[in-house]
């Protein structure tokens, strides 16, 4: 039984793992490209990062909900006659959400550069492609999630390879021509290219049924029950990070540069878990045996957490050499090693938490994700960062706040997941 489960997980996982790796390599390439040329531009990227996340945050919630919805449709075919109606609803929500988040991010970005007026214009030029191209950025994520929910993880992999390849080439060319704003335009152009392929592939996968069938009763309510809390949870993090960035900037600008570069490397440590999230939603949403969900959850957690433990251990051992390669600035490299000495401990926690929240989302429960994120960011990390960035405090204080907040978030998700799965097991008896 375990072998068959492992084979199914691996069949779905490896394409998602490759596409996630490709995405993060593209992001890291941009960070290293900028860090080699300008520390000021790297700081601008760090300041703008949370606001880019605000724009794209809705795509995560929509994507998780679409993955779960299409996964259920795949399992019982109950929505087959209404696929096209569901797609139209998804697209409308994507357009409205993208434009709304762009307006919000644009408004919040201005005070983020308070006291840094010389950097504000560069920040807005860098953000411009994200602000005007938000629907395309969200559509890319939605198409990847929908194909994944239908059991086709390879199409998402091909979309990502198209996007990353185009992004690396176009961003490099545009950066040499237009400096930092060229990075943003490279990202937008690459996503548009991937959307063309993804739209054609997804259209070919839709069943040939009557396209005028109405949405199933309660479909949008069920969709929103997952999408809204997950999207809100993803919006909570960047708003909190924006405040944390301001605190670190006032304490030591070097901390923000470390966070900007280290943040682009961070996802590599729980990359298997990021890939496992999508697989988890697909596998759990298809599972009709409630008693089997508990053992399946434990298996998925093992698959996601063990690689994170191994990667963080290796990074800790070679931290000096890695940071020496990342930046020619010895002060930045030293600060980066101090950053890793604490933050590496948090990455296996994040890996397990991501898997547990994905299980809950697949079961139709998005609230625990929101609750854990709010507590992690606003109840723990922001207050601790404020206390630990006072004059005379330890320079690694923000990293300690990061570690403690993630431990608290994992505990909350673990309690929610245990109680939910135990309830399902009781119902199955």
Secondary structure, DSSP 8 states (H G I E B T S, - for coil): -HHHHHHHHHHHHHHHHHHHHHHHHHHHHHHHHHHHH-HHHHHHHHHHHHHHHHHHHHHHHHHHHHHHHHHHHHHH-TTGGGHHHHHHHHHHHHHHHHHHHHHHHHHHHHHHTTT-HHHHHHHHHHHHHHHHSHHHHHHHHHHHHHHHHTT-HHHHHHHHHHHHHHHHHHHHHHHHHHTTHHHHHHHHHHHHHHHHHHHHHHHHHS--S-TT----TTHHHHHHHHHHHHHHHHHHHHHHHHHHHHHHHHH-HHHHHHHHHHHHHHTTTTHHHHHHHHHHHHHHHH---TTHHHHHHHHHHHHHHHHHHHHHHHHHHTHHHHHHHH-S-HHHHHHHHHHHHHHHHHHHHHHHHHHHHHHHHHTT--HHHHHHHHIIIIIIIHHHHHHHTSTTS-TTHHHHHHHHHHHHHHHHHHHHHHHHHHHHHHHH-
